[in-house]
Amino acid sequence: MSFTTCLVVMLGGALGTLLRYLVSLAALPISGNLPWGTIVINIAGSFLIGLFGTLTLASGRYPASETWRLFVMIGICGGFTTFSSFSLQTLDLMRSGATGRALLNVALSVVLCVAAVALGHATASRLNGGASAVAQVEIEEEA
């Protein structure tokens, strides 16, 4: 780990956080019954990490340096996706007596995010000629 790597991840995280804020603001008008901004953010982030992680493997169609992969996968995706917000919003729904909506939020978020990462991976794998990996090093799986 170098200072440069830490700086790259931090800058990616700042960008991801800004994007998260902007998407959340844009989704406010439709987020009356469910936190749609968070759901959309988590789906988009899941797709992005699956797509980018697979496309930019050393053996992929668009190989990227480890620095770029960390910038996107740990930095941007880590700052953009909102599992902590998802957890808080789900708890708030449960505490307000909206157990059904809380369960719907969990089901939609988990199923659609896993589907999105699988779709991103499948798309990139096809472009890569069948690559099966997403992560190259262990830290990428921690994004």
C-alpha positions in Angstrom: 0.0 0.0 0.0 1.4 3.4 -1.0 0.3 6.9 -0.4 -0.5 7.2 -4.1 -2.8 4.2 -3.9 -4.6 5.6 -0.8 -5.0 9.0 -2.6 -6.4 7.3 -5.7 -9.0 5.3 -3.6 -9.9 8.4 -1.6 -10.5 10.5 -4.8 -12.6 7.7 -6.2 -14.6 7.5 -3.0 -15.2 11.3 -3.1 -16.5 11.0 -6.7 -18.7 8.0 -5.8 -20.1 9.9 -2.8 -20.9 12.9 -4.9 -22.7 10.8 -7.5 -24.6 9.0 -4.7 -25.8 12.4 -3.4 -26.9 13.6 -6.8 -28.8 10.3 -7.6 -30.4 10.5 -4.1 -31.6 14.0 -4.8 -33.0 13.1 -8.2 -34.9 10.2 -6.7 -36.5 12.1 -3.9 -39.8 12.8 -5.8 -40.4 9.0 -6.3 -39.2 7.8 -2.9 -42.4 8.2 -0.9 -43.0 4.5 0.0 -39.6 3.0 -0.6 -36.1 4.4 -0.7 -35.8 4.2 -4.5 -32.7 6.3 -4.6 -30.8 3.8 -2.5 -32.2 0.8 -4.4 -31.2 2.4 -7.8 -27.7 3.3 -6.4 -27.1 -0.2 -5.2 -28.3 -1.8 -8.4 -26.2 0.6 -10.5 -23.1 0.1 -8.3 -23.5 -3.6 -8.4 -23.7 -3.6 -12.2 -20.7 -1.3 -12.5 -18.5 -3.4 -10.3 -19.4 -6.5 -12.1 -18.9 -4.9 -15.5 -15.7 -3.0 -14.8 -14.1 -5.7 -12.7 -14.5 -8.2 -15.5 -13.7 -6.0 -18.5 -10.5 -4.7 -17.0 -8.9 -7.9 -15.9 -5.4 -8.4 -17.1 -6.8 -11.0 -19.5 -9.8 -8.8 -20.3 -10.8 -6.9 -23.3 -9.8 -3.6 -21.8 -7.0 -4.4 -19.2 -6.6 -1.6 -16.7 -3.8 -1.0 -14.2 -4.4 -2.0 -10.6 -4.5 1.7 -9.7 -7.5 2.3 -12.1 -9.2 -0.8 -10.8 -8.9 0.3 -7.2 -10.1 3.8 -8.2 -13.3 2.4 -9.7 -14.0 -0.7 -7.7 -12.9 0.4 -4.2 -13.2 4.2 -4.5 -16.1 5.0 -6.8 -18.2 1.9 -6.1 -17.4 2.0 -2.4 -18.4 5.7 -2.1 -21.4 5.3 -4.4 -23.2 2.2 -3.1 -25.1 2.6 0.1 -25.5 -0.5 2.1 -25.3 1.4 5.4 -28.1 3.7 4.1 -30.1 0.7 3.0 -29.7 -0.9 6.5 -30.8 2.3 8.3 -33.8 2.9 6.0 -34.9 -0.7 6.4 -34.7 -0.3 10.2 -36.7 2.9 10.0 -39.4 1.2 7.9 -39.6 -1.7 10.5 -39.6 0.8 13.5 -42.5 2.7 11.9 -44.5 -0.5 11.5 -44.0 -0.9 7.8 -42.7 -4.4 8.1 -44.0 -5.4 4.7 -42.3 -2.5 3.0 -39.1 -3.2 4.9 -39.1 -6.8 3.7 -39.9 -5.6 0.1 -36.9 -3.2 0.4 -34.6 -6.1 1.5 -35.9 -8.4 -1.2 -35.7 -5.9 -4.0 -32.3 -4.6 -3.0 -30.6 -8.0 -2.5 -32.2 -9.8 -5.5 -31.8 -6.9 -8.0 -28.2 -6.1 -6.9 -27.1 -9.7 -7.2 -28.8 -9.8 -10.6 -27.1 -6.5 -11.6 -23.6 -7.7 -10.6 -24.3 -11.0 -12.5 -25.5 -9.1 -15.6 -22.5 -6.7 -15.5 -20.2 -9.7 -15.2 -22.0 -11.7 -17.9 -21.9 -8.7 -20.3 -18.2 -8.1 -19.7 -17.4 -11.8 -19.8 -19.0 -12.0 -23.3 -17.0 -9.0 -24.4 -13.8 -10.6 -22.9 -14.4 -13.9 -24.8 -15.6 -15.8 -21.8 -13.5 -14.6 -18.8 -14.9 -16.0 -15.6 -13.1 -13.8 -12.9 -14.1 -10.4 -11.6 -11.5 -9.8 -9.0 -7.7 -10.1 -9.6 -6.6 -9.5 -6.0 -8.3 -10.1 -2.7 -8.8 -6.4 -1.8 -11.1 -5.9 -4.9 -13.6 -8.3 -3.3 -13.8 -6.0 -0.3 -15.3 -3.1 -2.3 
